[in-house]
Amino acid sequence: MVRYVLYQRDDCHLCDQALEVLAAARLPEPESVFIDGDDALERRYGVRVPVLRELGSGAELDWPFDVAAVRTWMD
């Protein structure tokens, strides 16, 4: 069961960096949701991507984040 979603864009170097940080933080692999072409997601996340969302609580972590910030956010 997926617990995390990473909202991102196609060809987004910041999104690639975020995935590297999440792997280094040993976060369970998130589902990737690309906001390109989805009007509702564009309005919500357009200038914020990449954004990590925990599905259970709805908590979100906006970029920029590092390993320490991800681990703190997970707790």
N, CA, C and O atoms as a GROMACS GRO file, in nm:
protein
  300
    1MET      N    1   0.084  -0.118   0.000
    1MET     CA    2   0.000   0.000   0.000
    1MET      C    3   0.088   0.125   0.000
    1MET      O    4   0.180   0.137   0.081
    2VAL      N    5   0.060   0.216  -0.091
    2VAL     CA    6   0.135   0.340  -0.102
    2VAL      C    7   0.097   0.433   0.013
    2VAL      O    8  -0.021   0.453   0.042
    3ARG      N    9   0.198   0.488   0.076
    3ARG     CA   10   0.174   0.578   0.189
    3ARG      C   11   0.205   0.723   0.153
    3ARG      O   12   0.151   0.816   0.212
    4TYR      N   13   0.294   0.741   0.053
    4TYR     CA   14   0.338   0.874   0.016
    4TYR      C   15   0.318   0.898  -0.133
    4TYR      O   16   0.324   0.806  -0.215
    5VAL      N   17   0.294   1.026  -0.166
    5VAL     CA   18   0.284   1.068  -0.306
    5VAL      C   19   0.380   1.185  -0.324
    5VAL      O   20   0.388   1.274  -0.239
    6LEU      N   21   0.453   1.184  -0.434
    6LEU     CA   22   0.536   1.297  -0.470
    6LEU      C   23   0.475   1.362  -0.592
    6LEU      O   24   0.473   1.304  -0.701
    7TYR      N   25   0.424   1.483  -0.574
    7TYR     CA   26   0.370   1.560  -0.687
    7TYR      C   27   0.488   1.625  -0.757
    7TYR      O   28   0.573   1.689  -0.695
    8GLN      N   29   0.491   1.608  -0.890
    8GLN     CA   30   0.604   1.657  -0.966
    8GLN      C   31   0.564   1.690  -1.109
    8GLN      O   32   0.448   1.673  -1.148
    9ARG      N   33   0.660   1.736  -1.187
    9ARG     CA   34   0.641   1.768  -1.328
    9ARG      C   35   0.736   1.684  -1.413
    9ARG      O   36   0.837   1.633  -1.364
   10ASP      N   37   0.701   1.669  -1.539
   10ASP     CA   38   0.792   1.606  -1.634
   10ASP      C   39   0.917   1.692  -1.648
   10ASP      O   40   0.909   1.815  -1.644
   11ASP      N   41   1.031   1.628  -1.666
   11ASP     CA   42   1.157   1.698  -1.691
   11ASP      C   43   1.186   1.805  -1.587
   11ASP      O   44   1.223   1.918  -1.621
   12CYS      N   45   1.170   1.771  -1.461
   12CYS     CA   46   1.188   1.865  -1.350
   12CYS      C   47   1.314   1.825  -1.273
   12CYS      O   48   1.316   1.723  -1.205
   13HIS      N   49   1.420   1.906  -1.284
   13HIS     CA   50   1.545   1.870  -1.215
   13HIS      C   51   1.529   1.876  -1.064
   13HIS      O   52   1.595   1.801  -0.992
   14LEU      N   53   1.444   1.964  -1.013
   14LEU     CA   54   1.420   1.968  -0.869
   14LEU      C   55   1.350   1.841  -0.822
   14LEU      O   56   1.376   1.791  -0.712
   15CYS      N   57   1.262   1.790  -0.904
   15CYS     CA   58   1.191   1.665  -0.871
   15CYS      C   59   1.289   1.549  -0.867
   15CYS      O   60   1.279   1.462  -0.780
   16ASP      N   61   1.384   1.547  -0.959
   16ASP     CA   62   1.488   1.444  -0.957
   16ASP      C   63   1.571   1.454  -0.830
   16ASP      O   64   1.603   1.352  -0.768
   17GLN      N   65   1.604   1.576  -0.789
   17GLN     CA   66   1.679   1.595  -0.665
   17GLN      C   67   1.597   1.549  -0.545
   17GLN      O   68   1.650   1.487  -0.453
   18ALA      N   69   1.467   1.579  -0.546
   18ALA     CA   70   1.380   1.538  -0.435
   18ALA      C   71   1.378   1.386  -0.423
   18ALA      O   72   1.383   1.333  -0.312
   19LEU      N   73   1.370   1.316  -0.534
   19LEU     CA   74   1.371   1.169  -0.531
   19LEU      C   75   1.501   1.116  -0.471
   19LEU      O   76   1.499   1.017  -0.398
   20GLU      N   77   1.612   1.181  -0.501
   20GLU     CA   78   1.740   1.140  -0.443
   20GLU      C   79   1.740   1.161  -0.292
   20GLU      O   80   1.788   1.076  -0.217
   21VAL      N   81   1.687   1.274  -0.247
   21VAL     CA   82   1.679   1.302  -0.104
   21VAL      C   83   1.591   1.199  -0.034
   21VAL      O   84   1.626   1.149   0.073
   22LEU      N   85   1.477   1.167  -0.095
   22LEU     CA   86   1.385   1.070  -0.034
   22LEU      C   87   1.449   0.932  -0.024
   22LEU      O   88   1.430   0.862   0.075
   23ALA      N   89   1.524   0.895  -0.126
   23ALA     CA   90   1.594   0.766  -0.120
   23ALA      C   91   1.700   0.768  -0.009
   23ALA      O   92   1.714   0.669   0.064
   24ALA      N   93   1.773   0.877   0.003
   24ALA     CA   94   1.876   0.888   0.108
   24ALA      C   95   1.813   0.885   0.247
   24ALA      O   96   1.874   0.838   0.343
   25ALA      N   97   1.691   0.937   0.258
   25ALA     CA   98   1.620   0.938   0.387
   25ALA      C   99   1.553   0.804   0.415
   25ALA      O  100   1.496   0.783   0.522
   26ARG      N  101   1.561   0.713   0.319
   26ARG     CA  102   1.502   0.579   0.329
   26ARG      C  103   1.350   0.583   0.345
   26ARG      O  104   1.290   0.501   0.414
   27LEU      N  105   1.291   0.681   0.279
   27LEU     CA  106   1.145   0.690   0.275
   27LEU      C  107   1.095   0.579   0.184
   27LEU      O  108   1.152   0.558   0.077
   28PRO      N  109   0.989   0.508   0.222
   28PRO     CA  110   0.932   0.411   0.130
   28PRO      C  111   0.900   0.479  -0.004
   28PRO      O  112   0.854   0.593  -0.006
   29GLU      N  113   0.924   0.410  -0.112
   29GLU     CA  114   0.908   0.472  -0.244
   29GLU      C  115   0.770   0.535  -0.261
   29GLU      O  116   0.669   0.467  -0.246
   30PRO      N  117   0.767   0.664  -0.292
   30PRO     CA  118   0.638   0.731  -0.310
   30PRO      C  119   0.580   0.703  -0.448
   30PRO      O  120   0.652   0.668  -0.542
   31GLU      N  121   0.451   0.718  -0.458
   31GLU     CA  122   0.386   0.717  -0.589
   31GLU      C  123   0.416   0.851  -0.654
   31GLU      O  124   0.406   0.955  -0.588
   32SER      N  125   0.454   0.851  -0.779
   32SER     CA  126   0.479   0.975  -0.852
   32SER      C  127   0.352   1.018  -0.921
   32SER      O  128   0.294   0.941  -0.998
   33VAL      N  129   0.309   1.140  -0.895
   33VAL     CA  130   0.193   1.198  -0.962
   33VAL      C  131   0.242   1.321  -1.036
   33VAL      O  132   0.289   1.417  -0.975
   34PHE      N  133   0.229   1.318  -1.167
   34PHE     CA  134   0.272   1.429  -1.250
   34PHE      C  135   0.154   1.524  -1.271
   34PHE      O  136   0.047   1.483  -1.315
   35ILE      N  137   0.176   1.651  -1.237
   35ILE     CA  138   0.066   1.747  -1.238
   35ILE      C  139   0.042   1.807  -1.376
   35ILE      O  140  -0.060   1.872  -1.399
   36ASP      N  141   0.135   1.787  -1.468
   36ASP     CA  142   0.123   1.845  -1.602
   36ASP      C  143  -0.008   1.802  -1.668
   36ASP      O  144  -0.039   1.683  -1.675
   37GLY      N  145  -0.085   1.900  -1.715
   37GLY     CA  146  -0.208   1.871  -1.787
   37GLY      C  147  -0.330   1.849  -1.700
   37GLY      O  148  -0.440   1.830  -1.752
   38ASP      N  149  -0.314   1.851  -1.569
   38ASP     CA  150  -0.429   1.836  -1.478
   38ASP      C  151  -0.455   1.974  -1.415
   38ASP      O  152  -0.380   2.019  -1.329
   39ASP      N  153  -0.562   2.038  -1.460
   39ASP     CA  154  -0.590   2.175  -1.417
   39ASP      C  155  -0.598   2.190  -1.265
   39ASP      O  156  -0.543   2.286  -1.210
   40ALA      N  157  -0.665   2.098  -1.199
   40ALA     CA  158  -0.680   2.107  -1.053
   40ALA      C  159  -0.545   2.094  -0.983
   40ALA      O  160  -0.514   2.171  -0.891
   41LEU      N  161  -0.465   1.998  -1.025
   41LEU     CA  162  -0.334   1.980  -0.964
   41LEU      C  163  -0.241   2.096  -0.999
   41LEU      O  164  -0.160   2.137  -0.915
   42GLU      N  165  -0.250   2.149  -1.120
   42GLU     CA  166  -0.170   2.266  -1.159
   42GLU      C  167  -0.201   2.384  -1.068
   42GLU      O  168  -0.110   2.454  -1.023
   43ARG      N  169  -0.330   2.407  -1.041
   43ARG     CA  170  -0.369   2.518  -0.953
   43ARG      C  171  -0.314   2.497  -0.812
   43ARG      O  172  -0.267   2.592  -0.748
   44ARG      N  173  -0.322   2.375  -0.764
   44ARG     CA  174  -0.281   2.348  -0.626
   44ARG      C  175  -0.130   2.343  -0.607
   44ARG      O  176  -0.078   2.395  -0.509
   45TYR      N  177  -0.060   2.280  -0.701
   45TYR     CA  178   0.083   2.253  -0.682
   45TYR      C  179   0.175   2.321  -0.784
   45TYR      O  180   0.297   2.304  -0.776
   46GLY      N  181   0.120   2.396  -0.877
   46GLY     CA  182   0.197   2.450  -0.988
   46GLY      C  183   0.329   2.515  -0.953
   46GLY      O  184   0.430   2.484  -1.016
   47VAL      N  185   0.331   2.602  -0.855
   47VAL     CA  186   0.455   2.671  -0.819
   47VAL      C  187   0.526   2.605  -0.702
   47VAL      O  188   0.631   2.652  -0.659
   48ARG      N  189   0.469   2.498  -0.649
   48ARG     CA  190   0.524   2.435  -0.528
   48ARG      C  191   0.603   2.308  -0.555
   48ARG      O  192   0.680   2.266  -0.469
   49VAL      N  193   0.586   2.244  -0.670
   49VAL     CA  194   0.648   2.114  -0.693
   49VAL      C  195   0.799   2.121  -0.683
   49VAL      O  196   0.859   2.223  -0.718
   50PRO      N  197   0.860   2.014  -0.634
   50PRO     CA  198   0.800   1.891  -0.586
   50PRO      C  199   0.741   1.906  -0.446
   50PRO      O  200   0.792   1.980  -0.362
   51VAL      N  201   0.633   1.834  -0.424
   51VAL     CA  202   0.565   1.832  -0.294
   51VAL      C  203   0.543   1.687  -0.253
   51VAL      O  204   0.490   1.608  -0.331
   52LEU      N  205   0.584   1.653  -0.133
   52LEU     CA  206   0.563   1.520  -0.077
   52LEU      C  207   0.439   1.523   0.011
   52LEU      O  208   0.425   1.612   0.095
   53ARG      N  209   0.350   1.428  -0.007
   53ARG     CA  210   0.225   1.422   0.071
   53ARG      C  211   0.213   1.285   0.136
   53ARG      O  212   0.234   1.182   0.071
   54GLU      N  213   0.180   1.284   0.264
   54GLU     CA  214   0.151   1.160   0.337
   54GLU      C  215   0.001   1.139   0.328
   54GLU      O  216  -0.077   1.224   0.371
   55LEU      N  217  -0.039   1.027   0.272
   55LEU     CA  218  -0.180   1.005   0.241
   55LEU      C  219  -0.269   0.992   0.363
   55LEU      O  220  -0.383   1.037   0.360
   56GLY      N  221  -0.220   0.934   0.469
   56GLY     CA  222  -0.302   0.913   0.588
   56GLY      C  223  -0.343   1.042   0.654
   56GLY      O  224  -0.460   1.061   0.687
   57SER      N  225  -0.248   1.131   0.675
   57SER     CA  226  -0.275   1.256   0.746
   57SER      C  227  -0.302   1.373   0.653
   57SER      O  228  -0.363   1.472   0.692
   58GLY      N  229  -0.256   1.361   0.529
   58GLY     CA  230  -0.268   1.472   0.436
   58GLY      C  231  -0.157   1.575   0.452
   58GLY      O  232  -0.157   1.678   0.385
   59ALA      N  233  -0.061   1.547   0.543
   59ALA     CA  234   0.049   1.640   0.565
   59ALA      C  235   0.134   1.651   0.438
   59ALA      O  236   0.155   1.553   0.368
   60GLU      N  237   0.181   1.773   0.411
   60GLU     CA  238   0.262   1.797   0.292
   60GLU      C  239   0.394   1.862   0.330
   60GLU      O  240   0.402   1.941   0.424
   61LEU      N  241   0.497   1.827   0.254
   61LEU     CA  242   0.630   1.882   0.271
   61LEU      C  243   0.672   1.942   0.137
   61LEU      O  244   0.688   1.870   0.038
   62ASP      N  245   0.688   2.074   0.135
   62ASP     CA  246   0.727   2.144   0.012
   62ASP      C  247   0.878   2.146  -0.004
   62ASP      O  248   0.952   2.147   0.094
   63TRP      N  249   0.920   2.147  -0.128
   63TRP     CA  250   1.060   2.164  -0.162
   63TRP      C  251   1.099   2.308  -0.132
   63TRP      O  252   1.017   2.397  -0.153
   64PRO      N  253   1.219   2.335  -0.083
   64PRO     CA  254   1.331   2.243  -0.069
   64PRO      C  255   1.329   2.171   0.065
   64PRO      O  256   1.292   2.228   0.167
   65PHE      N  257   1.371   2.044   0.064
   65PHE     CA  258   1.388   1.967   0.186
   65PHE      C  259   1.513   1.883   0.174
   65PHE      O  260   1.558   1.851   0.064
   66ASP      N  261   1.568   1.848   0.289
   66ASP     CA  262   1.686   1.763   0.293
   66ASP      C  263   1.653   1.638   0.373
   66ASP      O  264   1.540   1.621   0.420
   67VAL      N  265   1.751   1.550   0.388
   67VAL     CA  266   1.729   1.423   0.457
   67VAL      C  267   1.678   1.447   0.599
   67VAL      O  268   1.584   1.381   0.643
   68ALA      N  269   1.739   1.539   0.671
   68ALA     CA  270   1.698   1.565   0.809
   68ALA      C  271   1.554   1.615   0.815
   68ALA      O  272   1.477   1.574   0.902
   69ALA      N  273   1.518   1.703   0.724
   69ALA     CA  274   1.380   1.756   0.722
   69ALA      C  275   1.279   1.646   0.692
   69ALA      O  276   1.171   1.643   0.751
   70VAL      N  277   1.314   1.555   0.600
   70VAL     CA  278   1.223   1.444   0.567
   70VAL      C  279   1.205   1.353   0.688
   70VAL      O  280   1.093   1.313   0.720
   71ARG      N  281   1.314   1.320   0.754
   71ARG     CA  282   1.305   1.231   0.871
   71ARG      C  283   1.224   1.295   0.983
   71ARG      O  284   1.144   1.227   1.048
   72THR      N  285   1.243   1.423   1.007
   72THR     CA  286   1.165   1.494   1.109
   72THR      C  287   1.018   1.496   1.070
   72THR      O  288   0.931   1.472   1.154
   73TRP      N  289   0.990   1.524   0.945
   73TRP     CA  290   0.853   1.528   0.894
   73TRP      C  291   0.785   1.391   0.906
   73TRP      O  292   0.666   1.383   0.936
   74MET      N  293   0.861   1.284   0.884
   74MET     CA  294   0.806   1.149   0.893
   74MET      C  295   0.767   1.112   1.036
   74MET      O  296   0.673   1.035   1.057
   75ASP      N  297   0.838   1.167   1.134
   75ASP     CA  298   0.810   1.135   1.274
   75ASP      C  299   0.690   1.209   1.318
   75ASP      O  300   0.649   1.197   1.433
   0.00000   0.00000   0.00000
